Protein backbone atom coordinates (compact mmCIF):
# COMPACT_ATOMS: atom_id res chain seq x y z
CA UNK A 1 0.00 0.00 0.00
CA UNK A 2 2.88 2.35 0.75
CA UNK A 3 4.40 1.75 -2.69
CA UNK A 4 1.16 2.72 -4.45
CA UNK A 5 0.83 5.91 -2.42
CA UNK A 6 4.44 6.82 -3.17
CA UNK A 7 3.90 6.22 -6.90
CA UNK A 8 0.73 8.35 -6.91
CA UNK A 9 2.48 11.17 -5.06
CA UNK A 10 5.42 11.11 -7.44
CA UNK A 11 3.08 11.04 -10.44
CA UNK A 12 1.21 14.03 -9.04
CA UNK A 13 4.47 15.89 -8.47
CA UNK A 14 5.66 15.10 -12.00
CA UNK A 15 2.37 16.29 -13.53
CA UNK A 16 2.47 19.45 -11.43
CA UNK A 17 6.03 20.12 -12.55
CA UNK A 18 5.17 19.61 -16.24
CA UNK A 19 2.12 21.86 -15.96
CA UNK A 20 4.22 24.54 -14.29
CA UNK A 21 6.86 24.36 -17.01
CA UNK A 22 4.23 24.60 -19.77
CA UNK A 23 2.61 27.57 -18.06
CA UNK A 24 5.98 29.30 -17.67
CA UNK A 25 6.74 28.70 -21.36
CA UNK A 26 3.39 30.19 -22.39
CA UNK A 27 3.86 33.25 -20.19
CA UNK A 28 7.41 33.90 -21.38
CA UNK A 29 6.74 33.19 -25.08
CA UNK A 30 7.26 36.06 -27.49
CA UNK A 31 5.57 35.42 -30.86
CA UNK A 32 6.98 36.87 -34.08
CA UNK A 33 4.08 39.31 -34.43
CA UNK A 34 4.82 40.90 -31.06
CA UNK A 35 8.53 41.13 -31.84
CA UNK A 36 7.83 42.75 -35.22
CA UNK A 37 5.41 45.23 -33.69
CA UNK A 38 7.87 46.12 -30.94
CA UNK A 39 10.71 46.73 -33.39
CA UNK A 40 8.56 48.81 -35.73
CA UNK A 41 9.41 46.77 -38.83
CA UNK A 42 5.89 45.44 -39.39
CA UNK A 43 5.09 48.36 -41.67
CA UNK A 44 8.02 47.44 -43.87
CA UNK A 45 7.02 43.78 -43.94
CA UNK A 46 3.46 44.29 -45.22
CA UNK A 47 4.34 45.73 -48.68
CA UNK A 48 6.89 42.94 -49.19
CA UNK A 49 4.22 40.32 -48.50
CA UNK A 50 1.86 41.96 -50.99
CA UNK A 51 4.55 42.03 -53.67
CA UNK A 52 5.19 38.29 -53.30
CA UNK A 53 1.56 37.18 -53.18
CA UNK A 54 -0.78 39.09 -55.45
CA UNK A 55 -4.32 38.16 -54.45
CA UNK A 56 -7.24 38.30 -56.88
CA UNK A 57 -10.27 40.45 -56.11
CA UNK A 58 -11.99 37.69 -54.11
CA UNK A 59 -8.81 37.16 -52.04
CA UNK A 60 -9.10 33.38 -51.98
CA UNK A 61 -6.12 32.12 -54.03
CA UNK A 62 -2.48 33.17 -54.10
CA UNK A 63 -1.37 32.43 -57.67
CA UNK A 64 2.24 31.58 -58.45
CA UNK A 65 4.01 34.26 -60.41
CA UNK A 66 6.79 32.06 -61.82
CA UNK A 67 4.44 29.54 -63.46
Secondary structure, 3 states (H helix, E strand, C coil): CHHHHHHHHHHHHHHHHHHHHHHHHHHHCCCHHHHHHHHCCHHHHHHHHHHHCCECCCCCCECCCCC
